[in-house]
Amino acid sequence: MPEFSEKVDIYALGLILLEMSTDIDRMTYHEKNATFDLLKKDRTILSNHNLENFEKELILALTEIEP
């Protein structure tokens, strides 16, 4: 069984912050998944989300795989 730590909570916090900072609730299921996939795989947040640079940097920092 894998061991979980507070890092799991920090990652989830980054995803929640992304959801709260964007209009992701108005997106289709496919658009949401594409947004999360870009964040996870490419470490990119689309520019059409209108986030400030510090918000993008914080979300990217919180969702690092190896913090």
N, C-alpha and C positions, 0 to 999 in steps of 0.2 A: 504494500500500500504506500503510495507516495506521501511524503511529508509536506504539509502546507505551512506557510508562515504568513506574516503580515504583508509580504510582498503581493500576495493574491488580492488582498484588500486594496492596496495602493493601485494595482492595475485596474481593478473594477472602478475605483474612484476616478481614474482617468477617463474611462468609458462613460461614466455618469456625467462628468464635467463636459465631455463632448456633446452628449445628448442635451444637457441643460443650456449649453452655449449656442446651439444651432436650432434650426427648425426641423430637426430630424424626425419629430413626431408627425410631420406632414409629408414625409417621404414614403414612397412605396417600400415594400419589403425588400425588393431587389436593390433599390437605391441605398437603403440602410446597410444591407450586407456589403455592398460595394464600398461604402464609406468606411466600414469597420475593416474590411479586407485591405484597403489602401493603407489604413493606419497600421495594421498589424504587419503586413508584408513589405510595403514600400516606405513605411514611416512618413507618410504624406497625409496632409489634411487639405482638402480641396479649397481653393481660394474663394469659391462661391459661398462658403459658410460665413464669410464676413467676420472672422475672428481677429482680434488684435494679436500682434506678434507675441506678447507675453502669454496670452491664452494658448496659442499654438505650442509655444515652447513648454509650457506647464503640462499640457496634455501629452505631448511627446515624451517628456521626462517621466510622467506617471505611468505611461504604458510601455516603458522599456522592458524588453524580455529579460535582460541581464542588467538590473540596476546597479 
